[in-house]
């Protein structure tokens, strides 16, 4: 009788191990939720301001896409000279922001994909050089260098944009930026 009692736990353990091996051979995608088709993605970037350096880091709340190859170009066509981290924007000049996006694994991009940059609809085209990627472009006009976003603690609870007349001297500009 003691052999029978010992055999049952061993059979149960063998069955559980066999079941675990079977599940480990199944593709994990079949156990997860179905793929999500992404139709809208929002990105935020620091807008160009005269005498300031370009920002190459985008922010997005989307966990379904990733971006790469962020680049700023002089002009509105994207074919002007590329800026690097040491360049500075010139006020009132146009600059094109360009980057590529793709869906993260388990997701797909809709054929009617809309991408917004700072709340504005950007141009989206399928990349001819990177399969599965889309190129996103948006044209900004660099703001006056006497422009600043004033933080909530200085304005009673919300961010506001402030610009001087553009004739102020440099010390007033930096005072405005430090608010």
N, C-alpha and C positions, 0 to 999 in steps of 0.2 A: 504494500500500500504506500509506503514511503517513496518508492520509485515513481508512482503515478503522480503524486503531489509535486515532486521535483520536475517532472517532465512538462507539466502544464505551464509553469512560469517560463521555461526555456522555449516552448512552442510559441507562447505569446510574444516573447522578446524577439524570436526569429521572424514572426509575422510582422511585427512593428518595424524591424530593420528592413525587411523586404519591401514594405510599403514606403518607407522613407527613400529607399533607392529608386523605386518607380517614380515617385514625385520629383526627385532630383533630376531625372532624365527628361521631364517635361519642360518645354520652353516656358520661361517665366512670363512672357508676354501674354500667354493664354490665361494666366491666373490674375492678371491686372485688368483694370478698366480699359475700355476701348480707347483708341487714339482720339485725341482732341484736335479738331480742325480750327486753326487760328485764323480769324478774319480781321481782327483789329489789334494793332500793337502801338503803344504810346512810348515815346522816348523823350527824355529831357536832357538838354545840354546847356552849358553857360553860353549865352548869346555873345557875339563879338562886340566889344567895346573898344574904341580907339585907345591906343597906347597899352593895351593889355594883351597878354599872350593867349594863344588858342588853348582850349581845353579838349583833350582827346578822349575823355571818359564820358560815356553816356550812362544815363540811369533809366531803368525801366522796372515796372512792377511785374512784368510778365515773366512767368517761370517756364514758359513754353518755347521761347526762342532764345537764340544767342546771337551776338553781333561780333564782327571782326573788321579789321582794316579801316579804322576811323581816320579820315583825312579831311583837311581843310584846303581849298584851292581859291586862289584869287579869281574874281570874276563870277559871272552868273552861269557860265556854261560848264563848269567843272573841269575845263581843259586848261585853265590858267596854271601858273606855277604853284606847286604844293608848298604849304607852310610847314615848318617844323616847330618844335617846342620853344625855340629861342626867338622866333619871329614875333612881331606884334601887329595887331590889326590897325588899319588906318580908318579914322572916323569917316562915315558916310560912303565907304566903298563897299561893293558887294563881295561876298564870300560864299562859296558853295561847300556845304558839309556833305560828305559822302561816306557811306559805310555799307557793309554787307550783312544780311541776316539769313539765318536758316532755322528750321524747326529743330528742337531738341528731340532725342529719340522718344518714340511713342506719340509724337505729335506730327501734324502736317500743316502746311500753309495753304490757305484758301486761294483759289484762282482769282477771287475778287478781294484780295488782301488790301487793307488800308493801313498805312503807317502814318502816324502823326509825330511831328517833332515840335516840342514845346506847344502842343495843342493845335498845330497847323498841319494840314494834309501835305505829305511829301510825295515826290515822284518815286514810284517803285517799278523796277524792270527786272525780269529774269536775267541772271548773269550768264553771259556766253562763255566766260572763262572758269567759273566755279559752278559745276552742276549741283542743283539743289539749293543754291543761294540766290537771293534777290539783292540787287543794288538799290539803296535808298539814297536819294539826294534831296537837299533842301537849300534854298538860297536865302541868306541873311544879308541885311545891310547893317554894317557896324554902326553902333550908336555913337553919339558925341562922347568924347572922353570926359566930359563933365556931367556924366549920367551916373546915377547910383540907385541900387535897390536899398531902401531904408527898412531895417528890420522891425518886426512887430513891437518890440519893447520901446521903440522910439516913436511909434505912430499910433499907439492905442490899440494894438491887437492885430494888425494886418500889414503885410508887405506892401509898400508903395514904391513907385518909380519916381525919381526926382531928377530933373535936369536943370542946370544953370543956363544962363544965356549964351554959353560958349565963349564968352569974352573974359571969364574969370581967370585969375592967375592960378598957378599950379598949387599954391598952398590952400586956396579955397576948395580946389578939386579934391585934395586929399582929406580935408576936413569933412567934406560931404561923404566921401567913401568910408570914413571911419564911424559915421553915425550908427 
